[in-house]
Amino acid sequence: MEYFVDVILPIPLEKLFTYSISGAEAEVVSPGMRVGVPFGKSKVYTALVYRVHNEPPQIYEAKPVHKVLDEKPIANEFQLKHWKWIADYYMCSVGEVFRSAVPGAFLLESETLVLRNGEADIDESDLEDDEFLVFEALQHQSSLKVQEVGAIVDRKNVLPILDRLLQKKVILLKEEIYEQYKPKLVKFVKLGGEYQAEEKLEALLKTLTRAPKQSQVVLSLFQLQAVNKKPIKVSELEEASGASKAVIKSLVEKGILEEYFIRTDRVNYEGDGENSDLKRLNEYQEKALADIRNNFKENRAVLLHGVTSSGKTEVYVKLIDECIQSGRQALYLLPEIALTTQLISRLQEYFGDKVSVYHSKYNVQERVEVWNNVLAQKTKAQIIIGARSALFLPFSDLGLVIVDEEHESSFKQFDPAPRYHARDAAIVLGNLHNSHILLGSATPSIESYFNAKTGKYGYAEITRRYGNVLMPEIELVDLKEEARKKRMKGHFSERLFLEIEAALKEGEQVILFQNRRGYAPIVECTTCGHSPQCPNCDVSLTFHQYKKQLRCHYCGYHMALPESCQACGSPTLDTKGFGTEQVEKELETLFPDAKTWRMDLDTTRGKHGFEKIITAFEQHDIDILVGTQMLTKGLDFRNVGLVGIMNADSLLNFPDYRAHERCFQLLTQVAGRAGRTQKRGRVIIQSYNPYHQILKQVSTNDYLEMFKEQLYEREQFKYPPKNRIIRITFKHKEFNRLNEAAEWFAKALRNSSGASVLGPEYPPVARIRNQYLKNLLVKIPSGKSVGGVKTGIKRIERSFNAVAQFRSVRVIYNVDHI
């Protein structure tokens, strides 16, 4: 009987591919295991087994599997179902979900090896100089990697040379799979076997009297073993004995000491959190907890709407505790890596080493270890805190899913595919596991609040801050008026300047929010008006003063700041607008005694970038913290008396139907960082339009009024939550071909689907990395089948790809576009 496997390849192909396996392999292979498979002419990919069966493919002959890579599955049936749902809903392939879901180390890469062709007769006089160098190297080595060939001939592109050698039958090419993950092995040391007996040890110490350093090492090892009662690391022995590595090495060579390795996890939590009692909840938290439990009984996802600093985390902790007491796993999703930093220590206080962390700042090796721990259902991975990628971990018994700050747009993946929304995908994952689902926010998204209002979600709220602390006092400052009266100090109004001065005098800390990094978004010549543009994108270059550079925030292009205008040669260059860097510089001039720091993408690039800044701010090493929206998300600082918003208008005047909702959420969240202990906090919002409806609603903390207004507007213009939207983006380097393709697609879409189609239209930045962009927006009314519209779009795409001139135009789908 023949056996076959359907596999998921980590490439954007719609269908699964079928390969043949032997009867012996069929006994060990099961869904979720990795296999190396040949694909195309010479590539070898790591694929994931989807199913094992006996049906040969109809259209092509199945190739045999190259290699079975696992003894046990690395993915389970819950994951495969979840990935399939993500691929169907977000209009991408399961292969793209697979590539995004698993740590990179699991996708074993194949590397091309260059081998000598032993069977061919080679006339060396036929070979050119660079070909002869490769031939000669292969006389001494059995195989060469492609980059080694590059080093030998001193050229970057060696493919033409290899191609010529292949034609002359001098070499053969072979694809070799190599493993990226290497377990961490820690070196330990112990006494050699024959010296374990007491009399042997005594004799040994006598023989070592002439070598006092070696004698000291043996004695130190003895003392450490007596005190620690656990394996001794080589580094510990070095420290305790004061001896060098060479002394220990010579003892190992003599057989007096033995070295051995123990495999350990790269991320370990040292400490015991089990003693820490859970905090007592106040009456408002207790009421919310009771409402959540009642809704859980009805198997509904629950929205917890709690004002900033109301103690939502304490409610989460109670629910996590109940979940792990019942022996199930808990997943705690956060929108921003900065937030995990603060939360890890809080959860580890309660749950000790049951907590594991999973996000992209961890390296590939660390992520593989967390994955394996979750797969093996180890207690050290019973609670997972992570950013959106933690959704994909191999949970087998998930009891609770918490999505904190559920309104955050960071939960939506933009590039590459799958362009999923972690909140919605988490709800589906929770339903697959039949687990409890809780969404929490001080400013819920319009969609979630609408679902709670219509009964799709359960609802619980906390209306008071913890400890009955008053909500911060919010004041709007009119920048037009301040500028007219000449009261501005740089970008600071007199009111904000005086408040910062007062806060610093009282020993309080200050947070300033400016949602743009860099020094200034535009450098302009005051003579001719020219400003440097990015050569690859349709945007001006942002000035970063600390590197004296102009940078593009879309493609990363950068250049040194020119001395004079590139167009007219005039030295009169000036900056327009301002970013976090400029605010920081002005603060250093205005408040020279205050310690100022900023928190944006430039200062948090390292693995521990967030941690260092947050810890320094908590320990009062920083007086004023300037930052972008990283600052707004649920961070808990006890001593912040004042929050300043440098310019609220940049949030309001944004070409997006969510701009007003986002502005309300951002400003309310950043205001919530103020006055989280007994003293009432103050918030100053600077704006050229202080009478704007949204700013008034922020100053009175009127979420309900904002919700009603936004819902009414969205109903009028057919936007979510009552309608669904799909954004289709077309990408190509040729301007005219892109226009033709977009028009063709839009016309076909209008003729076939009942949904309303807007566009094609250029986005605000119409060219990125030398690729032109054009968007179509498909609005699907509530009564119409979303699945039917998606099927129609896919059908049109197949016809679109059949047109030769459109085949090179890339089509990107963004379902539930945010």
N, C-alpha and C positions, 0 to 999 in steps of 0.2 A: 504493500500500500504506500502511496506517495503522501508526503506531509508538506504542508505549506504554512508560511506565516505572513499575515498582513502587518506591515510595519509603518510607523510614523517617522518620516524623514525630517530633519530640522531645517527644511527649506520651504519656501512659499508655494507649495503645489497642492491643488485642491484634493487630489485623490490619494488613497493609501496605496503602497506598492506591495506586490506579492513576491516572496522569495521561497525557494525550496529548502527543506531541511531533511536530514536523515532520520531514520526511525529512532536511533539512539538519542539524537538531539531533541526529537519531539517529546521524549519522556521527561527531559529536564527543562525544556523551554516553556515558559508561561507568560501571560500578558504582564507588561510592566518591566520585563527584563530587557537589557540592552544587547544588541547584536551589531557587529561590524558588517556592513553590506556594500558590495561594489555598485557604483551608480555612474552612468555615463561611460566614457572611454576608459578612464583610469582612476577616478576618484573612489575613495572608501569613506563612507559616512557612518557615524554612530546612529543607529535607528532604535526605536522603541517598539517592542512587540505589542501589537494591538489585539490580535487573536490568532489562534492556532487552528488549522482546519485541513480538509482533504480536497478542496476544490481548486484545480489548476486555473490560472488566468486564461481568459478567452483570447485576448488580443496579442499577447506577447508570451515568449517562453520564459518561465521563471528561472532566474540565475540562482545558484546556491549561495547560502549565507557564508560570508567570509570567516566569521568567528563568533562564538557566543561569549559575551564579555562578563556576564554576571552569574553568580550561583543562585542568588535570590532576587526577586523583583525589586527595583528601586522606586517604582511608582505603583500605587494601588488602584483598585477599580473606582473608588470615589474620585480620584484625580482624573482618570481617563474620562469619566462622565462629565466632570466639571470642565475639562479642557474642551470637550466636544461642544458643550453649551456655549462657552466663550467664543469658540470659532464660529458657530452658527449665528450667535446674536450679534457679534461685532464684525461679521462679514470678513473673516480672514481664514487662513488655513490652520488645521490642527498642528502642522509642522512648525508654524510661527509661534504658536502657544507653547509647544514643547520646548523650542529653543529659548524662549523667554523665561519659562518656568523653572528649568533645572539649572543648578550652578554650572558655570562654564566647564569645570573640570570633568563633568560627566559626559560632555560632548567630545569624546576623544577625537583629536584631529589626526588626519593622515598626513604623513610627511613623505615627499618624493625622495627616494634614494636613487643615486646613480651607481650602477654596477658595470663591471667590465664584461664585455661579451667574449667569453672564453672560447667559443666555437668558431669565431671569425678569424680569417687570415688578414692581418692588417699591414699595409705597406706604409711605414712611417713617413716616407717622403710625400705621401698624399695629404698629410695633415698640415694645417696652418699652425702658426706659432701658438695661438691660444688653445687650439684643439690638442696640440702635442702636450701642453702643460697639464691638461686634465687627464690625458692618456697616461702620462708619466706618473701622476699622483695615484692612479688606479693600479699601477704596478706594485705599489707599496701598501695600499689599503684596499680592503675588500669592497667597501662602499663609501660614497661621499654624499653629504646632504647638499641641497641646492645652494644654501648660503655659504658652505665651505668651498664650492666651485667658484662662487663669486669672489671669495677671498684669494683663491689661487690665481685667477686671471685678472684680479683687481678691477672688476666691473660690476655695476649694480645689476644690469639686465643681462643675464647669462642664457636666457632662453634661446636666442639665435644660435649660440655656440652648441648647446645641447641638441638643438634641432639638426644641425649639420652633422654632429657625431652620430645621431640616430640614423640619418640617411646613409652614412658610411658604415653602419652596423658595428661601430666601435663600442657603443655602450648599450645597456638595457636600463629601462626605468622601472622602479618598483614602488608601490605605495605601502608604507609601513605605519601601522597605528601605534601611537604611544599614549601612555596614561599621564594625565596632567596632575592628578591628585597624589600627593605624597604625605603619608601619615607623619605626625610629629613624634620623633623618638627622643626621649630624654635619657642621657647617659647617667647610670648609677654605678656605684662601686661597692664591693664587699671583699672580705678576706678570702683568700684562696681556699679551696676545699680541704686541703691537707693541713691547714693551720687552724681549723675550727676547734680542735681539741686543745685543752688548756696547757698540757705539758709541751705540745708542739709550739704553741704560741710563746711560752716562756723561753724555750730554746731559741726561737726566732729573734726575740728581743735581745737575748744575750749576743747573738751573732751580729746584731745591728748596732752594738755599742759604738763601733767606730764610725758609723754613719748616723750622726745625731738627727739629721733632717728626716731621713727615712724612718728612723725610730719614732720621731714625733708624729709623722703621718699615721703610722700604725696605731699609736696610742690615741690620737685624736679620733680615728675611725671607731675605736673601741668605745670611747666616751660618748660620741654621737649616737651610736647604736643603743647604748644603755639609756640615754635621755629620751631619744625620739621614738624608739620602737617602730621605726619605719625605714624604708630604703633611703640610702644616703646618696645625694647627688654629688658628682665630682666637684662641682663649683662650691658646694657646702664644705666639702673636705678641704679644699684649697684654702677657704676662708678660715676654718677652724685651726688648721695646722700651720698656716702662714707659709706653706711650701709652694714651690712653683709647679707648673704642669709637668715639667721635665722630671722632677723627683717622683711624682705619682706614676708617670709613664714608665720609668725604670723599674718601679716596684711591680707594675703590671707585666712587664717583659720577663721579670724573674719568676712570675707565677705566684708572688706573695699576695698581690691583689688581683681581683677579677673584675673586669668591666662588663656590664650588661645593660640592655636598653629596655625601657618600658614605654609603650605607646600611650600618649596622653592627648587630651583635647587642647586645642590652642587657646580657647577662651574658657577660663574656669572662674567661678565665683568663690573667692575664699571667704568663709565666714558662715555664721549660723544665724539664719533669720527666723528660726522656728520659735524663739523665745518671745518675739515681739508680738504683743497682743494687738488685735485689730482695734482701731479707734472706735469709741462709742459714737453712734450717729445721733444727730439732733432730731427734733420732732419732724422737721420738714423732710430730712433725708429718709427717716423711717417711713413716712407716708409715701414718698416716691418709691421706696423699695417694695412696699406692700402692693402698690399699683403695678409695678413691673412684674412681681411674682404672679399676680392675678392674670395679667395678660399672657405670661408665659404658659399658664395652664391651658389657655385657648390656642396655643401654638402660633402666636403672632409675633412678628418682629415689633420691637417697642422703641419709640422715640422718647429719649429723656431730654427734656428742655429745661436746663438749669442755668440760671444767670451766672456770669463769670464769678469765680471764687465761691461757688455755693457748695463745694465739696462733692462734686460728681465722682472724683477718683475714689473717694472712700466707699461710695455705693458700689462702684465697679469691684473694689477689693473684696467686699462682702460676697458678691456674686461669684467671683473667681474662687474664693475660699470654699463656697458650697459646691462648686463644680469639681474642684480637685478632691474634696472629701468623698465625692461619689466615684472617684477613680477615673474621671474623664479628662480630656485635654481642653485647654482654654487658649483662645487666640485673641490678642489685644492689638488692634490695628491703629496706627497713628499716621498722620499725613506727612510729618516732617521728621527727619533723623534727629534734629535738634531736640525734639520733644522726648525721644526715647532716652536720651542721655539723662534727663532729669527724673524720668519715671522709673528707670531701671533700679536706681538706688532705693527708691521708695518701695517698690514691689519686693526687692531682695530683702529689705528689712522685715517684711511680713512672711515671705515664702522661701527665703534662703536660696539653696541651689536648684530649686524647681524651675527657676526662670532662665530661659534662653532668649537671645536676641538675634534677629535676622534682618539685615538690610544691606544696601549696596556699598556702604563704607567698609564693611567687613570684607577681607580678601576671600578669594575663591576657596582656599583650603578651609578657612573657618566656617564658610557657609556649607561646605560638604559635611563637616562634622555635625552641625546643627541638623541638617537634613537626615543624616544617618541616625542621630539620637531620636528624632521624631518618629522615624520609620520603625525603630526598635522599641518605641513606646517607653523610653527610659524616663525615670522620674525627673532627671535634670532638664528634660525638655517637655515638662507637662504644661508649663505656661510659656507661650511664645509671644514676645513683644516684637513688633516689626513694622516697617513701612509696607507699601502695597504688595511687594513681592512675596511677603510672608504667607499670602493667600495660597501659594502654590505648594507649600510643604506637604509631605505625605501623611496627613492626619488620618488615623484609622478609627478614632473614637472621639470626635470633637463634641464637647458638651456645651460650650459657650463661645459666642463670637461677639466681641465688643468693637465697634467702630467709633473711635473718639474723634471729636471735631468733624463730624460727618459731612458738614457743609463745604469742606475744603476742596478747592479745585485741584490740589496736588494729588488727590486720589485718582484723578483721571490720567491715564498714560497717553502721551501724545505721539511719540515716535520711539522706536519702530513699532510695527504691529506686534501683538494685539493691542488695539487702542481701547482698552477696557476701563471701566470705572470700578475701582476696588470696592466701593461701598455696595454697589449693586451685585457685583460678583461674589462678595462675602455673604450677602443674603441668600443667594442661590446655593453657595457652599454649605451654609448653615442648614438649609432645608434638606440638602442631600444627606447630611449626617443626622437629621432630626434633632438639631441642637437649638438652644436658646439664642436669640439675636437681639442685641441692644445697640441702638445708635444714640450717641450723645452729642449735644452741642448747646452753646449759649445762644447761638444765632442759627437755627436750623435752616437748611436749604428750603427754598419754596416748595420743591417737589416732595421732600420728606414731610414737611408740615401739612401739605395738601393731603398726602396719604394718611396722615394721622387724623386729619379733620374728617376724611371720608370713610374712616373705619378700616382702611386696609392695614394700617399699623396700629398697635396700641399706643397709649400716650401717658407720660408721667411728667410732672414738672416740680422744680424747686425754685421758689420765687424769692427766697431770701439768701443773702450771702452767709457763709459759715460764721458763727459767733456774732450774728446780727450786725456785722460791719456794714456801714452805709455804702451805697453805690457811689462811685466817684462823681464829683461836681464837674460838669462839662461846660466850658465857656468857648464861644465862637468869637474869633478875632477877624475883623474886616481889614484885609491887607491893602485894599484901595485907599481906605481912609488913613491908615497908618503911613502909607507912602506919600499921600497928599500932604500930611502934616509933618513929613520928614522925620518920622520917629523910628524908621527901620535901622537896625544895626546889622548890615549884611542881609541875611535872609531871616533874621529874627525880629519879630515885632517887639515893641517896648514891653508889652504885657508879658510875653513869653520870656524875655530876657530877665525881667524883674522876678518872675516866678522861679526861674532856674536859680537865680541868685539867692532867693529866700530858702529854697529847698536845700541848697548846698550848705547854707549857714546853719540850718537845723540838722545837718548830718544825714539828710535823706538822699536817696539815689534818684537819678532822672533817666527816663527812656525817651529818645527822640526818634520818630518814625519818618523815613523818607523812602518812598518805594522806587528808588532808582540808584543803582550802584555806579561807581566811578566818580569823577570830579565834575564833569559837565558833559551833557549829551551832544553839544554842538560847539565846534571851534569855528569862528567866522572872521573873515577879513573885513575890517571896518571901512576899507577903501572901496573894494569892488563887490563885497557881499558873498564871495566864494567860501564854501565850507567843504573840507575834505570828505569824500564819500568812499564807502567800501567798494572795491572793484568787482566783488563777487555778489553783493546784495544791494538792494535799493534802500539803503539806510545811511545816515551820516555816521561817522566814526565817533565813539565816545572817548573823551579825554580822561586818562588815568594819570594823575599827577605823580603818585609815588614811584611810577616806573617811567615817567616822562614819555608816555606812549599814547597813541590813538588806537583804540581797539574796536572791532566789530563784535557785538554780543550775539550775533547769529552764526557766523562761520569761524570766528576766532582770528581772522586776519588782523595783523597789527603792524604799525610803522612808528618810527621815532617822530616826536613832535617836530614839525618843520620850523625853522627859524623865521621864515617869511612866507607870505602867501604864494601858493604854487601857481596861481593864475596870473597875478599882476606883479609879484615880487615885493609887495609892500610889507614892512615888518609889523604893521599894526594888526595883530591878531587878538581877538577877544573871545571870551566864552559866553555861551547862552545856556540858561537853565542850570540846574545844580543836582548833584547826587550826594550819596552818603559821605564820600571823601571830602567834598567841599564843606559840608556841614561840620565834619570833624576838624578841618583846618580852621574854620571860623571860631569854633569853640575853644581851640587852643589859644587863639588871640584874645577872645572875650573873657575866658576863665582860665588864665594860665596856671592857677594852682590846682585846678580840678584834674583828676585822671580820666582821660577820655579814651574810649575804644569804639570800634565799629564792628558790626556783625553782618556780613553779607557774603556773597559767593566767593569774593576774593580772599576773605580772611578765614574761611572755614573749609579750605580745600583739603587739608590733611585729614587723616583718619580720626584724630582726636581734636580737630579744630573746634567743633561745637563745645565739646566737654571743657576745654581749657577756658574758653570765654565765659561759659555759664558758671563754672566753678569760681572763677575770679570775681564775677559779678555778685555771686551769692556770698562770697567771703569779704565783700566791700573793698576789694582791691581796685574796683572801677567805680568812679562817681557818676559818669554820664556814659550811657551806651546808645550809640547811634546805629540804626539798623533798617533793613528792608523787611518784607513781610514775614521773614523767619521769626521775628520778635513777637508776632501777634498771636502765635498759636499755643495757647494753653500753658505757657511757662509760668512758674509760681515763684515770684521774688517777694520776700517779706518786707523789704525796706524801701520800696519805690513809692515816693510821695507825689511825683509829678510825671505825667506823660505829655509830650508835645508832638503834634502832627504838623509837619513843616508845610505841607501843601496838599489840602484835601481835593483840590480841583483836578489834579492829574488822575485821580481815581474815578471822578464823576464823568469827565469828558472822554470816555473811551468808546470806540465804535463796537459795542457788543450789547446784546439785549440783556445781559446779566450785570452790566456795569453798576447800576444803582443798588442791586441786591448785594453785590460784592463790596461796594463802598460801605454800605451799612455794616456788613459783617466784619470787614477789616477794621473799621474805626471803632466798632463796639468791642471787638476782641482786644485791640491795642489799648483801648481805654480801660479794659478790665485788668490790665497789669498794674494799675495804680491803686494804692490804699487797700492792700489785702490784709492788713492787721487793724488794730483799733482805730487809728487815726484816718479820717476821711481823705481819700486821694483827690488830686486835682488833674483835670485834663484840659489842655489848650489846643483848640483846632484852628489853624490859620487857613483862611480861604479868601478868594476874591469875590465869592458869592455866598456869604454866610446865611442868606435867607433861603437857600435851596431847601426844598422839602425834605430830602434825605438827611441833610445835616441837622435840621430841626428834630427829626425823628431819632437821630443818634443822641442828641443832647438831652432828650426826654426818655431815652431808652424804650421807645415805643415800637416793639417788634410787630405787634398785631396790625398797627396802622400801615406799616411798611408792607407787610404781607398782603393786606387787602388791596392796596394800591397797585402793587406789582402784579398780583393775580388778575386784576381787572385789565391792566394794560396788556398782559400776555394773552388773555382771551381775545382781546380786540385784534391782535396782530398774529394770532395762531402760533404761539410759542408754547413750550412745555410749561406746566405739567399736563394741560389738557390735550395738547398735540405732541407728537413725537417728531424729532428732526434727525435727518441724516445729512451730513455734509460730505460732498464728493469733491475731492481736490484733484486737479489735473496738473502734471508736472512735465516740463520738457525744456530743453535748452534752446529750441527754435521758437521764436515769438509767434510767427504766422501759423506754424503747424499746430501749436497749442490752441490758438484761437479757433481754427477750423475744427479740431477734435472736440473742444468743449461745446461748440455750437451744435455739432452733429449729435453728441450725446444728449444735450438738453432737449433738442427737438424730438428725438426718439422717446425720451422720458415723458415729455408732455403728451405725446400721442398715445402712449400705452398705459400710463398709471393715472389713477384718479387723484393722486396727491398733488398739492400745489408746488410748483417748481420755481425757485427764484434764481436768477442769474442766467448764464455764467457771468461772474463779476470778479475783478481783481481784488485780492485782500489788501489791507493797508501797506504791507511789505510784499510787493508783487514779484520780487526776485530774490532768491536765497541760494547761495553757493552756485551761482551762474545757471540756476534752473528757474524758469518763469513759472508762476503759479496762477491758477484760476479756480474759483470755487463755484459749486452749484449747491443750493440749499433745498432739500426736499422736506416739505412739511406734511406730516401724515395726520389727518384728523382722528379724534378718539374712536369713532365708530369703525374705522377701516383697519383691515388686517395688516399689521406691520410685517409679518412673515411674507405675505403675498407681495407687498411692495418690494421687499428685499429680493425675492425670487425674480421679479420683473427686472430689477436693476441688474442682477447677475446675468439674466438672459440678454439684456442689451449689451452688457460688457463683452459677452462672447461674440456677438455680431460686430462690435466695435473692434475687437482684436483681429477679426477676419479681414478688416480693411488694411491693406499693406502699409499705407502711409501713417496710420494711427497706431501701429503695433508698438512703436517705440515710446509712445506717450504713456506715462505712468498714471494709473488711476488709484487713488487712496480713499478709503471709506472711513468716515468717523461717525459712528452711530451714537446718538445722544450727545452730539457735539456740545462741548462746554466752551 
